[in-house]
Amino acid sequence: MLRRSQKQLFHDDAADTLRSPRPPVATPRSPAPAIRQEQVQRVADRLASGFAAGERDKARRIFVELYGSYGRLERQLGIPAGDPDGATAALIAASYMAYADTDLDDAAFRRLHAQLRGPVAAAGAEAHAAEPRVTMAILATYLAATREALKAQPDPARSAELRQAGKRYLGELLGVDASRVRIGTTGLMLR
């Protein structure tokens, strides 16, 4: 699913898209369709399917709860509710922070969010589809919550797993090795 989002947003070449960015959409966009509970459940089921049989129900419940918490993350980051650009930016930012074990300040996130408006708008209806938005929201919230928990109670093994998850998501979303990714006050850059 993330690889498909990368193809839709960056047409297989994030570096080229970032070098020649599309301007943000100047006219107000119609809001993305509201997410229904059965869509959240379907994504949670799909994500939980990768867990051992005895852990799937717990994982499914956690994923549904994480989606329920995403609204708080949207408000904290200044993302309009249900904004596809915001879900994409939140997952890229959370993945980067998990991978690089660093924090992003608000200015860096706002620039990243603005930078993604053009590619997400150009992707059209596909970017507004419910399942990719829900998946990105759940994964972004999971990475952010896990990183915060590890700050409070360090665990080297879990930290390594989190770093690998961030690396994998960056690779899938951007189509590049995570070591090339930098996010700062100028936004997302690839080395």
N, C-alpha and C positions, 0 to 999 in steps of 0.2 A: 504494500500500500504506500509506504513512504517513497519507494523508488518510482512508483507511478506518479506521485505528486511532484517529484523532482523533474520528471520528463515534462509534465504539464507546465510547471512554473518556469523552468530554466531551459527547456528544450535540449536536454542532455549536456548543456554547457553553461554552468553557473558563472564561470569566469567571464565568458563573453557577455552574458546578461548583465553582470555587475559592471563591466567596462563600458557598456553602452546601455545604461538603464533607461527604461521607459519612464516618462514623468508620471507622478501620481495622478490618478483620475481627478480632474478638477471639478466635475459635476458630482453632486451627491449620488451615491449608489443606492439602489434599493437594498434594504437589509436582506441578509441571507435568511433563508427560511428557518423558522424555529426548529429546534431539535426536539424530537419526541422521545419519550422514555423507552419505547421499543427499539429505537435506533441506538440509544446508549446501551441497552441490554445486548443488542446484537454485536456491537463492537466489544463490549466486555466479555461476551462469550468467545469471540474470536481470539482476543488477547489471552484469555484464560486457557484456551485449548492447548497452549504450549506448556502448561504446567502438568505435573504428575496428577493422575486421576484423583487421588485423595486430597489434593490441594486446589482443585479447580473451583469448587464452590466458594472457598474463601477468597481466592484471587478475583473471581467474578464480582463478589461483593465489594472488595477493595477498589476495583476499577470503577464501579458505579459510584462509590463514595468519592473517589478522586475527581470524577467528572462533576459531581455536585459541588466540590470545593473549587473548581476552576473559575467560577464566577468571582470569588474573592481575589484570585490571582489577576483576573481581568481588571477588576477595580483598582487593585494595588498598582498595576502597571499602566493604568489609564487607557486600557483597550476598550473600545465600545463592545457591549455585550454581543456575543455571537459573531464577531468580526473575523472573517477567514484570514485576513492579513495578520491579525493578532494571534490567532492560533498557530500560524506558521512561524511568526517571529518568536512566540513564546517557546516553541519546541526547539528552534535553532538556538536561542539564547540559553535555555536550560541544558541542552546538549553540550553546548560550548563550555558552560560553567562546570558541568560534570566532568567533561573531558580534561579541561585545562585546570581544574580546581581553582577557579577564580570567581570573583563576583563581577557583575556588570553594573555600572551606575545607571541612573535613570536616563541620562543624556544618550548613552550608548544604546540602550534599548529603544528609546524613541527614534533614533536615527535608523536603526535596523528595521523597526516597524514601518517607518516612512519609506525606506528603501524597497520594501517588499510590496508596496501598494501597486506599483506598475506591473510586475510579473503576475501577481495574484489576479489583478483585474484582467490582464491579457489572457489568463487561463480560463476566464469566463465561468460558466456554470459548473465545470468540473471542480474548481476551487471552492465553490459554494456548497458542494455536495455534503451531506450530513456525515457520512462515515469518516471521510478524511479529517473533517473538523473535529469530530468527537475523538478520534484516535490521537490526533496531535494534542488536543486539550488534556486527555488522560495522561499521555506520556510526558508532557511538559510538567504537569502537576506532580506526577510520580517522581521525576528527576529532581524537581525543586524541593519537594517534601523530604525525599531521601537524603539529599545533600544537607538540608537543615538538621535532620536527625543525626547525621554523621558528625556534624559540627559539635552537637551537644554530647554525643556518645560515640567517639571514634571507634572504628572497626576496620582495620587494614584490608581484610578480605572483602568486605562490602564496599569499601571505597574503590578497590580495584575493579569490582564488578560494575559499579556505577560509572567509572571512567570508561570502561569498555562499552557500556551501553551508550554513553554520550558519543564516543567515537563512531560506533556503528550507525547511530541515528544521523550524525553529521554526514557520514559517507553516503547514506541512503538518500537524504534530503538534497544534498548539494552535489553529489556525484564526484566528490574529490576526497582525497585522504584528509582526515581531520587535522593532521599536522600542518596543513596549508591554510587553515581557517584562523582568522583573527577578527575579533569584534572590539571596536573601540568607539570613540566619539565621532569618527567618520563613518561608522557603520560596519557592515560586513565586508571584509577584504580577503582575498585569496592570494597567498604567496606563491 
